[in-house]
Amino acid sequence: TVDEIMCRGVIMYLKDRISFLNECFRVLKDGGILRLSMPLVDLNLTAAFCDIGFKNYWSSETLDRVLSGNAYYSGLRAKFERVEEPTNDDRMRYEVWRTVK
């Protein structure tokens, strides 16, 4: 088990985010930290300006519901609580979560 996982600019490319979150939960110690960063995306941009590698985009609100267990996703076993409010710089959003076991 590990104390912390840092996932920088990866989660939006994953086909199966639920399996990824379950695996993070599995390997993190109780109270372990999951640090996520993802690009700030203007969802009004046309597809021509969006990265075609994105599988889909979760808003901050969706991510909050998923990680805190307040949204139903088939197969989701992971449960996290937010450690601090998300922060942004000019290109990225940063989130910090802790496991709840």
QUIPE-V862314 format. One record per residue. N is the residue number from 0. RES is the residue in three letters. OMEGA is omega in whole degrees, 0 to 359 (* if undefined). Layout:
N_RES_OMEGA, N_RES_OMEGA
//
This chain:
0_THR_183, 1_VAL_180, 2_ASP_188, 3_GLU_173, 4_ILE_176, 5_MET_181, 6_CYS_186, 7_ARG_174, 8_GLY_183, 9_VAL_193, 10_ILE_182, 11_MET_178, 12_TYR_185, 13_LEU_178, 14_LYS_183, 15_ASP_181, 16_ARG_181, 17_ILE_177, 18_SER_178, 19_PHE_180, 20_LEU_177, 21_ASN_180, 22_GLU_175, 23_CYS_180, 24_PHE_182, 25_ARG_186, 26_VAL_178, 27_LEU_173, 28_LYS_173, 29_ASP_184, 30_GLY_179, 31_GLY_187, 32_ILE_173, 33_LEU_178, 34_ARG_180, 35_LEU_169, 36_SER_180, 37_MET_181, 38_PRO_169, 39_LEU_184, 40_VAL_172, 41_ASP_185, 42_LEU_177, 43_ASN_179, 44_LEU_176, 45_THR_183, 46_ALA_181, 47_ALA_182, 48_PHE_181, 49_CYS_178, 50_ASP_184, 51_ILE_178, 52_GLY_180, 53_PHE_177, 54_LYS_170, 55_ASN_185, 56_TYR_173, 57_TRP_174, 58_SER_177, 59_SER_180, 60_GLU_179, 61_THR_178, 62_LEU_178, 63_ASP_180, 64_ARG_181, 65_VAL_185, 66_LEU_181, 67_SER_178, 68_GLY_181, 69_ASN_175, 70_ALA_180, 71_TYR_171, 72_TYR_182, 73_SER_177, 74_GLY_181, 75_LEU_177, 76_ARG_185, 77_ALA_173, 78_LYS_182, 79_PHE_171, 80_GLU_181, 81_ARG_179, 82_VAL_180, 83_GLU_179, 84_GLU_178, 85_PRO_175, 86_THR_180, 87_ASN_163, 88_ASP_185, 89_ASP_182, 90_ARG_189, 91_MET_171, 92_ARG_182, 93_TYR_181, 94_GLU_178, 95_VAL_183, 96_TRP_179, 97_ARG_179, 98_THR_173, 99_VAL_183, 100_LYS_*
//
